[in-house]
Amino acid sequence: MAKKLTTISHALAEGFVIANRALLANKTRAALTTLGIIIGVVTVTLMLTIIQGLNASFAKQISFLGSNTVYVDQYPWIWDDEWWKYINRPKVTIENYQDILNRSDLSAAVAPLTGTSRPIAYRDKTLTGVQIMGATPSFIDVSSTVPEFGRFINDSDNRSSRRICVIGQDVQNELFGPLDPIGRDIRVGHYQFRVVGILEKQGSTFGMSRDNTIIIPTFTLLNTFGRNRSLQIAVKAKDGVEIDALVDELTGIMRTSKNLKPQDDDNFSINRQAALQNLYKTMTGGVYAAGLIIGGISLLVGGIGIMNIMLVSVTERTWEIGMRKAIGAKTSHILWQFLVEAMMICVLGGVVGLGLAYLGSLAINNVLPTSLPLWLAGMAVLFSAGVGIVFGIFPAAKAARLDPISALRAQ
């Protein structure tokens, strides 16, 4: 057994040596042959790096919604063609929130949210376009939003409708600069609010900064800026509770809360992160498939080019093959020699293509997010080797089947 393994290893090593010698003897032809593989690997790898980057960026941007959190809302996040079904829906009210809070057994936290927009001012500085969100203390439990400095809203603030606020870092930088804003009063619309905390940096979602925001108690917002507005109720599932089970429970509670009859359609929506993920996949799936098909065609053309060159190589080296067979080389040795040669050409093209794709991803990253994980780099090289095996097997088999006497006469 050991002797057989030694013989096989010697044959494999010899195949590598001969293939390497043949490639070095025809450097220009080998380099030109790799061009098709290089183009294919660059195309496929760049497309995959963009896909990976966009997927990671999208997942990060919607992560604040929470994978185990759902949102009871007046409207769905994604409307279909029957928009007319939604425009006359009744608002989601405080009473609906109270019913969910009191009756839900599967929820770990329930937070009523609402919002408005008003000019924000401190001394002679005024900001517009700031998102003003009304929230309760449980908002921390259903989101990734926490204060970095100071404190968050507490139950007393909400029950008493106190005019306090927690500000985002964009608001802090633009209104206060180097000053410590905690304990200072700002104007929200026509009203004074005391700053009690500064939120951790949140980043952007779909190009909109989540740091350009202030949070005030929900009841303060309703009592100060008008109660005739719909709520969005964020509900976080308990550990171990399936989201579908929570959705079913909330649907029953909301239908009862809104006095719907069994035959009535829901006049509310329960939104979740998965809906946005599905929309994203639908929007990008076709683009990704087209890119991969183009890359696949490039690899196919490159593989056919390699097969043609290898057939030429077999024809040119017919006498060499006959001589090797005449002095004892087995069919498997000849097969392995030419298969290794095709694989080496493809792997070389794959490595060069991978390097070019990496440089390209650095440039593209200024416009679109890209990501080139190690598994993707390894897959590109292995796939290149696979192309060499697939398109090299026919020329290698043709060389291995040559009759040694006929091959020697080819000289």
MITOR-639946 format. One record per residue (C-alpha): residue in one letter; chain; x negated, y negated, z negated; residue number from 1. Coordinates in Angstrom, 3 decimals, decimal comma. Each point is the difference from the previous one (the first is absolute). Example, Ala and Ser with C-alpha at 12.3 -4.5 7.8 and 13.67 -1.06 7.14 Angstrom:
{"A" "A" {-12,300 4,500 -7,800} 1},
{"S" "A" {-1,370 -3,440 0,660} 2},
END
This chain:
{"M" "A" {0,000 0,000 0,000} 1},
{"A" "A" {-2,782 -2,390 -0,986} 2},
{"K" "A" {-1,882 0,822 3,221} 3},
{"K" "A" {3,115 -0,734 2,062} 4},
{"L" "A" {0,518 -3,370 -1,693} 5},
{"T" "A" {-3,655 -0,860 0,621} 6},
{"T" "A" {0,368 0,856 3,689} 7},
{"I" "A" {3,123 -2,161 0,304} 8},
{"S" "A" {-1,655 -2,943 -1,760} 9},
{"H" "A" {-3,032 0,256 2,293} 10},
{"A" "A" {2,269 0,054 3,036} 11},
{"L" "A" {1,903 -3,061 -1,229} 12},
{"A" "A" {-3,205 -1,895 -0,761} 13},
{"E" "A" {-1,404 0,876 3,418} 14},
{"G" "A" {3,212 -1,241 1,605} 15},
{"F" "A" {-0,383 -3,350 -1,737} 16},
{"V" "A" {-3,646 -0,306 1,077} 17},
{"I" "A" {0,724 0,805 3,647} 18},
{"A" "A" {3,055 -2,278 0,103} 19},
{"N" "A" {-1,982 -2,843 -1,555} 20},
{"R" "A" {-2,811 0,510 2,529} 21},
{"A" "A" {2,489 -0,087 2,880} 22},
{"L" "A" {1,560 -3,224 -1,241} 23},
{"L" "A" {-3,375 -1,700 -0,459} 24},
{"A" "A" {-0,973 1,027 3,517} 25},
{"N" "A" {3,102 -1,767 1,370} 26},
{"K" "A" {0,347 -3,007 -2,311} 27},
{"T" "A" {1,741 -2,288 2,472} 28},
{"R" "A" {2,538 2,617 1,048} 29},
{"A" "A" {0,670 0,932 -3,639} 30},
{"A" "A" {0,477 -3,670 -0,935} 31},
{"L" "A" {2,398 -0,622 2,895} 32},
{"T" "A" {1,899 3,183 -0,830} 33},
{"T" "A" {0,633 -1,198 -3,543} 34},
{"L" "A" {1,651 -3,251 1,175} 35},
{"G" "A" {3,437 1,584 0,374} 36},
{"I" "A" {-0,218 1,490 -3,494} 37},
{"I" "A" {-1,266 -3,300 -1,443} 38},
{"I" "A" {2,919 -1,922 1,511} 39},
{"G" "A" {2,507 2,575 -1,227} 40},
{"V" "A" {-1,441 0,137 -3,529} 41},
{"V" "A" {-0,148 -3,810 -0,232} 42},
{"T" "A" {3,627 -0,298 1,155} 43},
{"V" "A" {1,393 2,692 -2,292} 44},
{"T" "A" {-2,099 -1,008 -3,025} 45},
{"L" "A" {0,824 -3,690 0,339} 46},
{"M" "A" {3,679 0,796 0,287} 47},
{"L" "A" {-0,156 2,229 -3,088} 48},
{"T" "A" {-1,945 -2,607 -1,996} 49},
{"I" "A" {2,657 -2,583 0,859} 50},
{"I" "A" {2,756 2,456 -0,941} 51},
{"Q" "A" {-1,718 0,789 -3,301} 52},
{"G" "A" {-0,579 -3,687 -0,713} 53},
{"L" "A" {3,550 -1,049 0,837} 54},
{"N" "A" {1,489 2,861 -2,000} 55},
{"A" "A" {-2,123 -0,849 -3,040} 56},
{"S" "A" {0,782 -3,704 0,338} 57},
{"F" "A" {3,743 0,612 0,350} 58},
{"A" "A" {0,054 2,385 -2,963} 59},
{"K" "A" {-1,876 -2,546 -2,101} 60},
{"Q" "A" {2,305 -2,843 1,015} 61},
{"I" "A" {3,173 1,827 -0,994} 62},
{"S" "A" {-1,487 1,723 -3,049} 63},
{"F" "A" {1,374 -2,752 -2,249} 64},
{"L" "A" {3,499 1,307 0,762} 65},
{"G" "A" {-0,827 3,228 -1,816} 66},
{"S" "A" {0,459 3,487 1,437} 67},
{"N" "A" {2,278 0,955 -2,922} 68},
{"T" "A" {2,014 -3,235 -0,016} 69},
{"V" "A" {3,186 -0,782 1,926} 70},
{"Y" "A" {1,738 -3,328 0,556} 71},
{"V" "A" {3,768 -0,462 -0,195} 72},
{"D" "A" {0,802 -2,848 2,342} 73},
{"Q" "A" {2,819 -1,663 1,890} 74},
{"Y" "A" {-1,604 0,832 3,357} 75},
{"P" "A" {-2,268 2,751 1,320} 76},
{"W" "A" {-3,588 -0,959 0,702} 77},
{"I" "A" {0,353 1,383 3,510} 78},
{"W" "A" {3,156 -0,876 1,902} 79},
{"D" "A" {1,357 2,084 2,848} 80},
{"D" "A" {2,084 -1,241 2,934} 81},
{"E" "A" {3,163 -0,083 -2,100} 82},
{"W" "A" {-1,078 -3,169 -1,856} 83},
{"W" "A" {3,596 -1,118 -0,304} 84},
{"K" "A" {0,537 2,708 -2,653} 85},
{"Y" "A" {-2,365 -1,787 -2,372} 86},
{"I" "A" {0,585 -3,734 0,302} 87},
{"N" "A" {3,231 -0,063 -2,051} 88},
{"R" "A" {-1,207 2,215 -2,818} 89},
{"P" "A" {0,601 -1,272 -3,555} 90},
{"K" "A" {-2,974 -1,126 -2,031} 91},
{"V" "A" {-1,800 2,223 -2,490} 92},
{"T" "A" {0,805 -1,545 -3,373} 93},
{"I" "A" {-1,151 -0,083 -3,604} 94},
{"E" "A" {2,922 2,305 -0,805} 95},
{"N" "A" {-1,374 2,577 2,456} 96},
{"Y" "A" {-3,389 -0,293 -1,692} 97},
{"Q" "A" {1,562 0,515 -3,438} 98},
{"D" "A" {1,827 3,105 1,230} 99},
{"I" "A" {-3,215 1,517 1,355} 100},
{"L" "A" {-1,898 -0,910 -3,168} 101},
{"N" "A" {2,639 1,581 -2,242} 102},
{"R" "A" {0,912 3,075 2,052} 103},
{"S" "A" {-3,131 1,172 1,800} 104},
{"D" "A" {-1,619 3,052 -1,615} 105},
{"L" "A" {-2,716 0,499 2,624} 106},
{"S" "A" {-1,533 -3,475 -0,063} 107},
{"A" "A" {-3,060 -0,999 -2,023} 108},
{"A" "A" {0,438 -3,749 0,592} 109},
{"V" "A" {2,585 -2,284 1,589} 110},
{"A" "A" {-0,866 -3,561 1,050} 111},
{"P" "A" {2,418 -2,539 1,538} 112},
{"L" "A" {-1,786 -2,235 2,518} 113},
{"T" "A" {1,075 -3,074 1,871} 114},
{"G" "A" {-1,701 -2,940 1,620} 115},
{"T" "A" {0,154 -3,529 1,318} 116},
{"S" "A" {-2,302 -2,603 1,473} 117},
{"R" "A" {-0,708 -3,433 -1,459} 118},
{"P" "A" {-2,877 -2,496 0,154} 119},
{"I" "A" {-2,538 0,587 -2,785} 120},
{"A" "A" {-1,871 -2,984 -1,407} 121},
{"Y" "A" {-2,629 -0,849 -2,610} 122},
{"R" "A" {-0,882 -3,672 -0,405} 123},
{"D" "A" {-0,582 -1,314 3,547} 124},
{"K" "A" {-0,334 3,406 1,671} 125},
{"T" "A" {3,013 1,641 1,631} 126},
{"L" "A" {0,309 3,422 1,612} 127},
{"T" "A" {2,759 1,195 2,310} 128},
{"G" "A" {0,783 3,495 1,209} 129},
{"V" "A" {-0,722 1,562 -3,383} 130},
{"Q" "A" {2,065 3,095 -0,756} 131},
{"I" "A" {1,878 -0,371 -3,293} 132},
{"M" "A" {0,992 3,374 -1,402} 133},
{"G" "A" {2,352 0,689 -2,867} 134},
{"A" "A" {-0,981 3,083 -2,011} 135},
{"T" "A" {0,300 1,671 -3,387} 136},
{"P" "A" {-2,714 1,604 -2,176} 137},
{"S" "A" {0,686 3,387 1,641} 138},
{"F" "A" {-1,342 -1,391 3,282} 139},
{"I" "A" {-3,482 0,988 -1,205} 140},
{"D" "A" {1,177 3,617 -0,287} 141},
{"V" "A" {1,382 0,188 3,556} 142},
{"S" "A" {-2,831 -1,833 1,771} 143},
{"S" "A" {-3,740 -0,474 -0,039} 144},
{"T" "A" {0,413 -3,625 -1,077} 145},
{"V" "A" {-1,601 -0,808 -3,345} 146},
{"P" "A" {-1,434 -3,197 -1,507} 147},
{"E" "A" {-3,770 -0,402 0,054} 148},
{"F" "A" {0,106 -2,862 -2,487} 149},
{"G" "A" {2,656 -1,045 -2,480} 150},
{"R" "A" {3,197 2,010 -0,258} 151},
{"F" "A" {2,965 1,167 2,036} 152},
{"I" "A" {3,704 -0,740 -0,476} 153},
{"N" "A" {1,519 1,590 -3,116} 154},
{"D" "A" {3,585 0,878 -0,963} 155},
{"S" "A" {0,392 -3,173 -2,059} 156},
{"D" "A" {-0,966 -2,154 3,001} 157},
{"N" "A" {2,619 1,725 2,107} 158},
{"R" "A" {2,828 -0,003 -2,553} 159},
{"S" "A" {-0,566 -3,686 -0,819} 160},
{"S" "A" {-0,510 -1,024 3,643} 161},
{"R" "A" {-3,262 -1,709 -0,962} 162},
{"R" "A" {-1,718 -2,065 2,642} 163},
{"I" "A" {-3,324 1,795 -0,007} 164},
{"C" "A" {-1,911 1,481 2,905} 165},
{"V" "A" {-2,869 2,260 0,969} 166},
{"I" "A" {-1,868 -1,244 3,072} 167},
{"G" "A" {-1,953 1,720 2,781} 168},
{"Q" "A" {-3,630 -0,769 0,660} 169},
{"D" "A" {0,648 -1,979 3,195} 170},
{"V" "A" {2,284 -2,323 -1,984} 171},
{"Q" "A" {-2,605 -0,304 -2,751} 172},
{"N" "A" {-2,815 -0,864 2,419} 173},
{"E" "A" {1,972 -2,522 2,023} 174},
{"L" "A" {1,744 -1,762 -2,883} 175},
{"F" "A" {-2,552 0,160 -2,793} 176},
{"G" "A" {-3,390 0,681 1,544} 177},
{"P" "A" {-2,483 0,507 -2,863} 178},
{"L" "A" {2,559 -0,928 -2,684} 179},
{"D" "A" {1,511 2,645 -2,276} 180},
{"P" "A" {3,726 -0,068 0,892} 181},
{"I" "A" {1,250 1,965 -3,032} 182},
{"G" "A" {2,040 -2,258 -2,273} 183},
{"R" "A" {0,412 -2,704 2,665} 184},
{"D" "A" {3,325 -1,032 1,526} 185},
{"I" "A" {0,758 0,109 3,721} 186},
{"R" "A" {3,062 -1,190 1,897} 187},
{"V" "A" {2,042 2,656 1,758} 188},
{"G" "A" {2,489 -1,955 2,053} 189},
{"H" "A" {1,249 -2,625 -2,464} 190},
{"Y" "A" {-0,707 2,002 -3,157} 191},
{"Q" "A" {-3,005 0,336 -2,308} 192},
{"F" "A" {-1,409 3,490 -0,586} 193},
{"R" "A" {-2,766 0,959 -2,426} 194},
{"V" "A" {-2,739 2,264 1,425} 195},
{"V" "A" {-0,539 2,963 -2,346} 196},
{"G" "A" {-2,050 2,355 2,190} 197},
{"I" "A" {-1,990 0,541 3,183} 198},
{"L" "A" {0,592 3,119 2,107} 199},
{"E" "A" {-2,729 2,315 1,190} 200},
{"K" "A" {-0,940 -0,454 3,642} 201},
{"Q" "A" {2,525 1,841 2,170} 202},
{"G" "A" {-1,290 -0,514 3,539} 203},
{"S" "A" {2,134 -0,254 3,127} 204},
{"T" "A" {2,831 2,015 1,503} 205},
{"F" "A" {0,523 -0,266 3,770} 206},
{"G" "A" {-1,967 -3,259 0,043} 207},
{"M" "A" {1,936 -1,628 -2,867} 208},
{"S" "A" {-1,834 -0,687 -3,240} 209},
{"R" "A" {1,566 1,501 -3,116} 210},
{"D" "A" {-2,140 -2,342 -2,092} 211},
{"N" "A" {1,984 -3,014 1,226} 212},
{"T" "A" {2,747 0,695 -2,521} 213},
{"I" "A" {1,289 -0,825 -3,448} 214},
{"I" "A" {2,162 2,227 -2,192} 215},
{"I" "A" {2,650 -1,368 -2,357} 216},
{"P" "A" {2,623 1,818 -2,111} 217},
{"T" "A" {2,894 1,340 2,084} 218},
{"F" "A" {2,676 -1,680 -2,114} 219},
{"T" "A" {-1,947 -3,270 0,077} 220},
{"L" "A" {0,004 0,086 3,796} 221},
{"L" "A" {3,723 0,777 0,163} 222},
{"N" "A" {0,965 -2,654 -2,561} 223},
{"T" "A" {-2,321 -2,667 1,419} 224},
{"F" "A" {0,177 0,485 3,755} 225},
{"G" "A" {3,446 1,554 0,426} 226},
{"R" "A" {1,632 3,333 -0,776} 227},
{"N" "A" {1,531 0,490 3,444} 228},
{"R" "A" {-2,795 2,191 1,264} 229},
{"S" "A" {-0,469 3,726 0,447} 230},
{"L" "A" {-2,365 2,035 -2,139} 231},
{"Q" "A" {-2,434 2,679 1,005} 232},
{"I" "A" {-0,205 2,691 -2,677} 233},
{"A" "A" {-3,311 1,883 -0,186} 234},
{"V" "A" {0,367 3,430 -1,605} 235},
{"K" "A" {-2,981 2,191 -0,861} 236},
{"A" "A" {0,505 3,739 -0,338} 237},
{"K" "A" {-1,037 1,884 -3,111} 238},
{"D" "A" {-3,032 2,262 0,275} 239},
{"G" "A" {0,934 3,219 1,749} 240},
{"V" "A" {3,248 -1,371 1,458} 241},
{"E" "A" {0,377 0,320 3,766} 242},
{"I" "A" {0,766 -3,241 1,829} 243},
{"D" "A" {2,926 1,635 1,806} 244},
{"A" "A" {1,561 0,942 -3,347} 245},
{"L" "A" {-0,376 -3,581 -1,236} 246},
{"V" "A" {1,552 -1,334 3,215} 247},
{"D" "A" {2,975 2,334 -0,405} 248},
{"E" "A" {0,508 -1,102 -3,603} 249},
{"L" "A" {-0,250 -3,706 0,871} 250},
{"T" "A" {2,400 0,441 2,910} 251},
{"G" "A" {2,627 1,439 -2,366} 252},
{"I" "A" {-0,537 -2,756 -2,583} 253},
{"M" "A" {0,192 -2,782 2,589} 254},
{"R" "A" {3,122 1,416 1,648} 255},
{"T" "A" {1,710 0,092 -3,397} 256},
{"S" "A" {-1,301 -3,452 -0,904} 257},
{"K" "A" {1,373 -1,435 3,245} 258},
{"N" "A" {3,326 1,857 -0,363} 259},
{"L" "A" {-0,352 1,831 3,302} 260},
{"K" "A" {2,509 2,699 0,925} 261},
{"P" "A" {-1,205 3,422 1,205} 262},
{"Q" "A" {0,792 -0,852 3,623} 263},
{"D" "A" {-1,769 -3,388 -0,136} 264},
{"D" "A" {-3,474 -0,459 1,492} 265},
{"D" "A" {-2,807 -1,224 -2,237} 266},
{"N" "A" {-0,148 -3,794 -0,054} 267},
{"F" "A" {-3,556 -0,073 -1,350} 268},
{"S" "A" {-3,352 1,501 0,966} 269},
{"I" "A" {-2,622 1,918 -1,906} 270},
{"N" "A" {-3,365 -0,720 1,596} 271},
{"R" "A" {-3,307 1,747 -0,557} 272},
{"Q" "A" {-3,584 -0,039 1,185} 273},
{"A" "A" {0,540 3,023 2,242} 274},
{"A" "A" {2,338 -1,994 2,266} 275},
{"L" "A" {-2,791 -2,427 0,871} 276},
{"Q" "A" {-2,440 2,873 0,492} 277},
{"N" "A" {2,380 1,694 2,437} 278},
{"L" "A" {0,488 -3,240 1,924} 279},
{"Y" "A" {-3,761 -0,467 0,162} 280},
{"K" "A" {-0,496 3,518 1,344} 281},
{"T" "A" {2,710 -0,525 2,612} 282},
{"M" "A" {-1,503 -3,294 1,164} 283},
{"T" "A" {-3,589 1,210 0,179} 284},
{"G" "A" {0,416 3,657 0,974} 285},
{"G" "A" {0,293 -0,671 3,727} 286},
{"V" "A" {-2,997 -2,332 0,053} 287},
{"Y" "A" {-2,151 2,488 -1,888} 288},
{"A" "A" {1,066 2,872 2,270} 289},
{"A" "A" {-0,823 -2,020 3,131} 290},
{"G" "A" {-3,453 -0,852 -1,343} 291},
{"L" "A" {-0,767 3,594 -0,881} 292},
{"I" "A" {1,226 1,218 3,404} 293},
{"I" "A" {-2,305 -2,490 1,744} 294},
{"G" "A" {-2,904 1,171 -2,156} 295},
{"G" "A" {0,887 3,621 0,673} 296},
{"I" "A" {-0,004 -0,616 3,750} 297},
{"S" "A" {-3,443 -1,605 -0,306} 298},
{"L" "A" {-1,288 3,081 -1,845} 299},
{"L" "A" {1,590 2,277 2,610} 300},
{"V" "A" {-1,730 -1,864 2,826} 301},
{"G" "A" {-3,258 0,106 -1,948} 302},
{"G" "A" {0,396 3,728 -0,611} 303},
{"I" "A" {0,639 0,681 3,696} 304},
{"G" "A" {-3,127 -2,002 0,828} 305},
{"I" "A" {-2,036 2,129 -2,389} 306},
{"M" "A" {1,379 3,195 1,517} 307},
{"N" "A" {-0,972 -1,163 3,492} 308},
{"I" "A" {-3,521 -0,931 -1,072} 309},
{"M" "A" {-0,423 3,307 -1,796} 310},
{"L" "A" {1,092 1,874 3,145} 311},
{"V" "A" {-2,634 -1,927 1,950} 312},
{"S" "A" {-2,543 0,871 -2,676} 313},
{"V" "A" {0,886 3,692 0,248} 314},
{"T" "A" {-0,492 -0,118 3,776} 315},
{"E" "A" {-3,365 -1,779 -0,327} 316},
{"R" "A" {-1,261 2,455 -2,624} 317},
{"T" "A" {1,223 3,241 1,579} 318},
{"W" "A" {-3,542 1,377 0,388} 319},
{"E" "A" {-0,783 -0,894 -3,647} 320},
{"I" "A" {3,097 1,893 -1,142} 321},
{"G" "A" {-1,000 3,016 2,115} 322},
{"M" "A" {-3,526 -0,038 -1,433} 323},
{"R" "A" {1,272 -0,162 -3,593} 324},
{"K" "A" {2,335 2,915 0,622} 325},
{"A" "A" {-2,773 1,956 1,700} 326},
{"I" "A" {-2,238 -0,244 -3,068} 327},
{"G" "A" {2,763 1,075 -2,413} 328},
{"A" "A" {2,309 -2,959 -0,704} 329},
{"K" "A" {3,523 1,180 -0,728} 330},
{"T" "A" {3,171 -1,407 1,499} 331},
{"S" "A" {0,865 -1,551 -3,369} 332},
{"H" "A" {-3,392 -1,792 -0,071} 333},
{"I" "A" {0,647 -1,666 3,370} 334},
{"L" "A" {3,563 -0,860 -1,018} 335},
{"W" "A" {-1,213 -1,577 -3,223} 336},
{"Q" "A" {-2,775 -1,953 1,777} 337},
{"F" "A" {2,360 -1,849 2,335} 338},
{"L" "A" {2,743 -0,366 -2,608} 339},
{"V" "A" {-2,454 -1,638 -2,386} 340},
{"E" "A" {-1,147 -2,318 2,775} 341},
{"A" "A" {3,587 -1,171 0,605} 342},
{"M" "A" {0,590 -0,396 -3,717} 343},
{"M" "A" {-3,203 -2,023 -0,460} 344},
{"I" "A" {1,003 -2,371 2,798} 345},
{"C" "A" {3,444 -0,480 -1,550} 346},
{"V" "A" {-1,275 -0,409 -3,567} 347},
{"L" "A" {-2,534 -2,552 1,214} 348},
{"G" "A" {2,804 -1,883 1,727} 349},
{"G" "A" {2,152 0,342 -3,115} 350},
{"V" "A" {-2,693 -1,452 -2,282} 351},
{"V" "A" {-0,686 -2,911 2,371} 352},
{"G" "A" {3,745 -0,592 0,429} 353},
{"L" "A" {0,500 0,090 -3,758} 354},
{"G" "A" {-2,703 -2,626 -0,481} 355},
{"L" "A" {1,542 -2,255 2,649} 356},
{"A" "A" {3,451 0,515 -1,513} 357},
{"Y" "A" {-1,334 -1,033 -3,409} 358},
{"L" "A" {-1,476 -3,198 1,451} 359},
{"G" "A" {3,263 -0,624 1,826} 360},
{"S" "A" {2,010 0,497 -3,192} 361},
{"L" "A" {-2,105 -2,674 -1,731} 362},
{"A" "A" {0,931 -2,461 2,736} 363},
{"I" "A" {3,672 1,033 0,089} 364},
{"N" "A" {0,207 -0,295 -3,792} 365},
{"N" "A" {0,005 -3,790 0,432} 366},
{"V" "A" {3,368 0,325 1,741} 367},
{"L" "A" {1,501 3,299 -1,181} 368},
{"P" "A" {-0,803 2,075 -3,077} 369},
{"T" "A" {-2,086 3,094 0,793} 370},
{"S" "A" {-1,234 2,935 -2,043} 371},
{"L" "A" {-2,558 2,659 0,958} 372},
{"P" "A" {-0,028 2,653 -2,738} 373},
{"L" "A" {-2,667 2,706 -0,029} 374},
{"W" "A" {2,497 2,711 0,940} 375},
{"L" "A" {0,853 -1,906 3,172} 376},
{"A" "A" {-3,674 -0,372 0,945} 377},
{"G" "A" {-0,573 3,705 -0,582} 378},
{"M" "A" {3,112 0,884 1,995} 379},
{"A" "A" {-1,225 -2,084 2,961} 380},
{"V" "A" {-3,300 1,899 0,148} 381},
{"L" "A" {1,652 3,406 -0,440} 382},
{"F" "A" {2,593 -0,838 2,647} 383},
{"S" "A" {-2,815 -0,920 2,384} 384},
{"A" "A" {-1,612 3,383 -0,637} 385},
{"G" "A" {3,379 1,617 0,651} 386},
{"V" "A" {0,225 -1,757 3,371} 387},
{"G" "A" {-3,433 1,414 0,832} 388},
{"I" "A" {1,145 3,518 -0,850} 389},
{"V" "A" {3,251 -0,254 1,981} 390},
{"F" "A" {-1,507 -1,498 3,145} 391},
{"G" "A" {-3,330 1,799 -0,273} 392},
{"I" "A" {1,378 3,506 -0,319} 393},
{"F" "A" {0,710 0,435 3,738} 394},
{"P" "A" {-3,481 -1,052 1,242} 395},
{"A" "A" {-1,608 2,005 -2,827} 396},
{"A" "A" {2,047 3,088 0,881} 397},
{"K" "A" {-0,890 -0,410 3,681} 398},
{"A" "A" {-3,701 -0,129 -0,887} 399},
{"A" "A" {0,281 2,999 -2,318} 400},
{"R" "A" {1,695 2,137 2,697} 401},
{"L" "A" {-2,718 -0,550 2,637} 402},
{"D" "A" {-1,621 3,167 1,312} 403},
{"P" "A" {-3,740 -0,238 -0,807} 404},
{"I" "A" {-1,133 1,430 3,376} 405},
{"S" "A" {2,181 -2,427 1,982} 406},
{"A" "A" {-1,095 -2,849 -2,248} 407},
{"L" "A" {-3,703 0,742 0,576} 408},
{"R" "A" {0,566 -0,018 3,744} 409},
{"A" "A" {1,388 -3,558 -0,287} 410},
{"Q" "A" {-3,577 -1,266 -0,278} 411},
END
